Amino acid sequence: MFSAKNDSALKTLREGIRFKTVAHGDKTHLAEFRLAKGAVIPEHVHPQEQTGYLVSGRLTFRIGDETFEARTGDGWNIGGGIAHGVDVLEDSVVIEVFSPPREDYLALSR
Protein backbone atom coordinates (compact mmCIF):
# COMPACT_ATOMS: atom_id res chain seq x y z
CA MET A 1 0.00 0.00 0.00
CA PHE A 2 1.24 3.48 -0.84
CA SER A 3 -0.32 6.64 0.54
CA ALA A 4 0.40 10.16 -0.74
CA LYS A 5 0.19 13.12 1.63
CA ASN A 6 -3.46 14.12 2.00
CA ASP A 7 -4.46 16.47 4.83
CA SER A 8 -8.10 16.31 3.71
CA ALA A 9 -8.09 12.69 4.94
CA LEU A 10 -7.86 13.86 8.57
CA LYS A 11 -10.89 12.73 10.60
CA THR A 12 -12.01 14.14 13.94
CA LEU A 13 -12.07 11.55 16.73
CA ARG A 14 -13.11 14.06 19.39
CA GLU A 15 -12.65 17.77 20.01
CA GLY A 16 -9.02 18.69 19.42
CA ILE A 17 -8.03 15.23 18.17
CA ARG A 18 -7.72 14.50 14.46
CA PHE A 19 -6.12 11.49 12.79
CA LYS A 20 -5.59 9.77 9.49
CA THR A 21 -4.45 6.34 8.46
CA VAL A 22 -1.18 6.76 6.58
CA ALA A 23 -0.80 3.11 5.59
CA HIS A 24 -1.79 -0.33 6.85
CA GLY A 25 -1.31 -4.00 6.15
CA ASP A 26 -2.42 -7.27 7.67
CA LYS A 27 -0.32 -6.85 10.83
CA THR A 28 0.38 -3.12 11.27
CA HIS A 29 -1.42 0.20 11.07
CA LEU A 30 0.44 3.52 10.70
CA ALA A 31 -1.50 6.62 11.77
CA GLU A 32 -0.84 10.33 12.15
CA PHE A 33 -2.51 12.30 14.92
CA ARG A 34 -2.80 16.07 15.21
CA LEU A 35 -3.65 17.09 18.75
CA ALA A 36 -4.72 20.56 19.89
CA LYS A 37 -3.42 22.08 23.11
CA GLY A 38 -5.85 21.34 25.94
CA ALA A 39 -7.35 18.22 24.34
CA VAL A 40 -7.64 15.08 26.46
CA ILE A 41 -7.59 11.47 25.35
CA PRO A 42 -9.46 9.78 28.20
CA GLU A 43 -8.08 6.64 29.79
CA HIS A 44 -8.88 3.66 27.58
CA VAL A 45 -7.74 0.13 26.78
CA HIS A 46 -7.45 -1.70 23.47
CA PRO A 47 -5.88 -5.02 22.51
CA GLN A 48 -3.38 -3.52 20.06
CA GLU A 49 0.25 -2.85 20.93
CA GLN A 50 0.93 0.85 20.27
CA THR A 51 4.31 2.37 19.40
CA GLY A 52 4.58 6.12 18.91
CA TYR A 53 6.87 9.03 18.11
CA LEU A 54 6.24 12.67 19.01
CA VAL A 55 7.08 14.68 15.88
CA SER A 56 6.32 18.00 17.58
CA GLY A 57 4.68 19.30 20.75
CA ARG A 58 4.40 18.11 24.34
CA LEU A 59 2.13 15.50 25.94
CA THR A 60 1.56 13.93 29.34
CA PHE A 61 0.86 10.19 29.19
CA ARG A 62 -0.86 8.26 31.94
CA ILE A 63 0.09 4.61 31.44
CA GLY A 64 -1.11 2.27 34.13
CA ASP A 65 0.05 3.87 37.41
CA GLU A 66 2.85 5.90 35.78
CA THR A 67 2.99 9.38 34.25
CA PHE A 68 5.39 10.32 31.46
CA GLU A 69 5.90 13.74 29.89
CA ALA A 70 6.77 13.39 26.21
CA ARG A 71 8.60 16.11 24.29
CA THR A 72 9.49 16.43 20.62
CA GLY A 73 11.60 13.45 19.57
CA ASP A 74 10.42 11.11 22.33
CA GLY A 75 8.97 7.67 21.64
CA TRP A 76 6.89 5.10 23.53
CA ASN A 77 5.44 1.63 23.42
CA ILE A 78 2.24 0.66 25.20
CA GLY A 79 1.39 -3.01 25.36
CA GLY A 80 -2.04 -4.26 24.42
CA GLY A 81 -4.53 -4.33 27.27
CA ILE A 82 -2.80 -1.59 29.29
CA ALA A 83 -4.93 1.40 30.38
CA HIS A 84 -3.60 4.73 29.13
CA GLY A 85 -4.65 8.32 28.44
CA VAL A 86 -3.06 11.58 27.29
CA ASP A 87 -3.23 15.29 28.15
CA VAL A 88 -2.12 17.55 25.29
CA LEU A 89 0.11 20.32 26.70
CA GLU A 90 0.97 21.93 23.32
CA ASP A 91 -0.31 21.53 19.77
CA SER A 92 1.27 18.22 18.78
CA VAL A 93 1.84 15.86 15.87
CA VAL A 94 2.18 12.15 16.66
CA ILE A 95 2.96 9.14 14.48
CA GLU A 96 1.84 5.77 15.85
CA VAL A 97 1.92 2.16 14.77
CA PHE A 98 -0.73 -0.26 16.03
CA SER A 99 -0.40 -4.03 15.80
CA PRO A 100 -2.66 -5.63 14.85
CA PRO A 101 -4.41 -2.83 12.91
CA ARG A 102 -7.17 -0.85 14.63
CA GLU A 103 -10.27 -1.81 12.73
CA ASP A 104 -12.22 1.05 14.35
CA TYR A 105 -9.77 3.60 12.89
CA LEU A 106 -9.68 1.86 9.52
CA ALA A 107 -13.48 2.03 9.32
CA LEU A 108 -13.36 5.79 9.93
CA SER A 109 -10.70 6.17 7.24
CA ARG A 110 -12.87 4.67 4.49
Short mmCIF file of the C-alpha atoms (twelve columns), coordinates in Angstrom:
data_MODEL
# 
_entry.id   MODEL 
# 
loop_
_atom_site.group_PDB 
_atom_site.id 
_atom_site.type_symbol 
_atom_site.label_atom_id 
_atom_site.label_alt_id 
_atom_site.label_comp_id 
_atom_site.label_asym_id 
_atom_site.label_seq_id 
_atom_site.Cartn_x 
_atom_site.Cartn_y 
_atom_site.Cartn_z 
_atom_site.pdbx_PDB_model_num 
ATOM 1   C CA . MET A 1   0.000   0.000  0.000  1 
ATOM 2   C CA . PHE A 2   1.240   3.483  -0.839 1 
ATOM 3   C CA . SER A 3   -0.318  6.644  0.543  1 
ATOM 4   C CA . ALA A 4   0.404   10.155 -0.743 1 
ATOM 5   C CA . LYS A 5   0.192   13.118 1.628  1 
ATOM 6   C CA . ASN A 6   -3.457  14.124 1.998  1 
ATOM 7   C CA . ASP A 7   -4.464  16.473 4.825  1 
ATOM 8   C CA . SER A 8   -8.099  16.312 3.710  1 
ATOM 9   C CA . ALA A 9   -8.093  12.691 4.937  1 
ATOM 10  C CA . LEU A 10  -7.861  13.860 8.573  1 
ATOM 11  C CA . LYS A 11  -10.893 12.728 10.599 1 
ATOM 12  C CA . THR A 12  -12.013 14.139 13.937 1 
ATOM 13  C CA . LEU A 13  -12.066 11.551 16.725 1 
ATOM 14  C CA . ARG A 14  -13.110 14.059 19.394 1 
ATOM 15  C CA . GLU A 15  -12.651 17.773 20.011 1 
ATOM 16  C CA . GLY A 16  -9.019  18.693 19.418 1 
ATOM 17  C CA . ILE A 17  -8.026  15.227 18.165 1 
ATOM 18  C CA . ARG A 18  -7.722  14.499 14.461 1 
ATOM 19  C CA . PHE A 19  -6.121  11.488 12.792 1 
ATOM 20  C CA . LYS A 20  -5.592  9.770  9.488  1 
ATOM 21  C CA . THR A 21  -4.451  6.341  8.457  1 
ATOM 22  C CA . VAL A 22  -1.177  6.760  6.581  1 
ATOM 23  C CA . ALA A 23  -0.798  3.106  5.591  1 
ATOM 24  C CA . HIS A 24  -1.788  -0.331 6.852  1 
ATOM 25  C CA . GLY A 25  -1.306  -3.997 6.147  1 
ATOM 26  C CA . ASP A 26  -2.416  -7.272 7.675  1 
ATOM 27  C CA . LYS A 27  -0.318  -6.848 10.826 1 
ATOM 28  C CA . THR A 28  0.379   -3.123 11.269 1 
ATOM 29  C CA . HIS A 29  -1.423  0.196  11.066 1 
ATOM 30  C CA . LEU A 30  0.440   3.515  10.699 1 
ATOM 31  C CA . ALA A 31  -1.500  6.617  11.770 1 
ATOM 32  C CA . GLU A 32  -0.844  10.331 12.146 1 
ATOM 33  C CA . PHE A 33  -2.514  12.297 14.918 1 
ATOM 34  C CA . ARG A 34  -2.805  16.067 15.214 1 
ATOM 35  C CA . LEU A 35  -3.647  17.093 18.748 1 
ATOM 36  C CA . ALA A 36  -4.717  20.560 19.894 1 
ATOM 37  C CA . LYS A 37  -3.422  22.075 23.106 1 
ATOM 38  C CA . GLY A 38  -5.852  21.337 25.943 1 
ATOM 39  C CA . ALA A 39  -7.346  18.220 24.344 1 
ATOM 40  C CA . VAL A 40  -7.635  15.084 26.457 1 
ATOM 41  C CA . ILE A 41  -7.592  11.471 25.351 1 
ATOM 42  C CA . PRO A 42  -9.460  9.778  28.205 1 
ATOM 43  C CA . GLU A 43  -8.079  6.635  29.790 1 
ATOM 44  C CA . HIS A 44  -8.877  3.660  27.583 1 
ATOM 45  C CA . VAL A 45  -7.745  0.134  26.785 1 
ATOM 46  C CA . HIS A 46  -7.446  -1.698 23.467 1 
ATOM 47  C CA . PRO A 47  -5.878  -5.023 22.514 1 
ATOM 48  C CA . GLN A 48  -3.378  -3.517 20.057 1 
ATOM 49  C CA . GLU A 49  0.251   -2.846 20.926 1 
ATOM 50  C CA . GLN A 50  0.930   0.854  20.270 1 
ATOM 51  C CA . THR A 51  4.312   2.368  19.398 1 
ATOM 52  C CA . GLY A 52  4.582   6.122  18.910 1 
ATOM 53  C CA . TYR A 53  6.865   9.028  18.113 1 
ATOM 54  C CA . LEU A 54  6.238   12.671 19.006 1 
ATOM 55  C CA . VAL A 55  7.083   14.680 15.884 1 
ATOM 56  C CA . SER A 56  6.319   17.999 17.583 1 
ATOM 57  C CA . GLY A 57  4.680   19.296 20.749 1 
ATOM 58  C CA . ARG A 58  4.404   18.105 24.336 1 
ATOM 59  C CA . LEU A 59  2.125   15.501 25.936 1 
ATOM 60  C CA . THR A 60  1.555   13.931 29.339 1 
ATOM 61  C CA . PHE A 61  0.857   10.192 29.195 1 
ATOM 62  C CA . ARG A 62  -0.864  8.263  31.939 1 
ATOM 63  C CA . ILE A 63  0.085   4.615  31.439 1 
ATOM 64  C CA . GLY A 64  -1.106  2.268  34.132 1 
ATOM 65  C CA . ASP A 65  0.045   3.866  37.409 1 
ATOM 66  C CA . GLU A 66  2.845   5.899  35.780 1 
ATOM 67  C CA . THR A 67  2.993   9.376  34.254 1 
ATOM 68  C CA . PHE A 68  5.390   10.317 31.463 1 
ATOM 69  C CA . GLU A 69  5.904   13.740 29.886 1 
ATOM 70  C CA . ALA A 70  6.775   13.387 26.206 1 
ATOM 71  C CA . ARG A 71  8.604   16.114 24.294 1 
ATOM 72  C CA . THR A 72  9.494   16.435 20.616 1 
ATOM 73  C CA . GLY A 73  11.603  13.449 19.574 1 
ATOM 74  C CA . ASP A 74  10.417  11.106 22.333 1 
ATOM 75  C CA . GLY A 75  8.966   7.668  21.641 1 
ATOM 76  C CA . TRP A 76  6.890   5.100  23.527 1 
ATOM 77  C CA . ASN A 77  5.436   1.632  23.423 1 
ATOM 78  C CA . ILE A 78  2.238   0.661  25.200 1 
ATOM 79  C CA . GLY A 79  1.391   -3.011 25.361 1 
ATOM 80  C CA . GLY A 80  -2.044  -4.255 24.423 1 
ATOM 81  C CA . GLY A 81  -4.527  -4.331 27.272 1 
ATOM 82  C CA . ILE A 82  -2.804  -1.586 29.294 1 
ATOM 83  C CA . ALA A 83  -4.926  1.404  30.384 1 
ATOM 84  C CA . HIS A 84  -3.601  4.730  29.126 1 
ATOM 85  C CA . GLY A 85  -4.650  8.323  28.439 1 
ATOM 86  C CA . VAL A 86  -3.064  11.576 27.287 1 
ATOM 87  C CA . ASP A 87  -3.228  15.286 28.147 1 
ATOM 88  C CA . VAL A 88  -2.122  17.550 25.293 1 
ATOM 89  C CA . LEU A 89  0.106   20.318 26.699 1 
ATOM 90  C CA . GLU A 90  0.973   21.929 23.322 1 
ATOM 91  C CA . ASP A 91  -0.309  21.535 19.765 1 
ATOM 92  C CA . SER A 92  1.275   18.224 18.782 1 
ATOM 93  C CA . VAL A 93  1.843   15.861 15.868 1 
ATOM 94  C CA . VAL A 94  2.184   12.152 16.662 1 
ATOM 95  C CA . ILE A 95  2.961   9.141  14.481 1 
ATOM 96  C CA . GLU A 96  1.843   5.773  15.846 1 
ATOM 97  C CA . VAL A 97  1.918   2.160  14.765 1 
ATOM 98  C CA . PHE A 98  -0.727  -0.264 16.026 1 
ATOM 99  C CA . SER A 99  -0.399  -4.034 15.804 1 
ATOM 100 C CA . PRO A 100 -2.660  -5.635 14.853 1 
ATOM 101 C CA . PRO A 101 -4.409  -2.828 12.913 1 
ATOM 102 C CA . ARG A 102 -7.169  -0.847 14.634 1 
ATOM 103 C CA . GLU A 103 -10.273 -1.811 12.733 1 
ATOM 104 C CA . ASP A 104 -12.220 1.053  14.354 1 
ATOM 105 C CA . TYR A 105 -9.773  3.604  12.888 1 
ATOM 106 C CA . LEU A 106 -9.676  1.860  9.516  1 
ATOM 107 C CA . ALA A 107 -13.481 2.026  9.325  1 
ATOM 108 C CA . LEU A 108 -13.358 5.794  9.935  1 
ATOM 109 C CA . SER A 109 -10.701 6.171  7.238  1 
ATOM 110 C CA . ARG A 110 -12.866 4.669  4.487  1 
# 
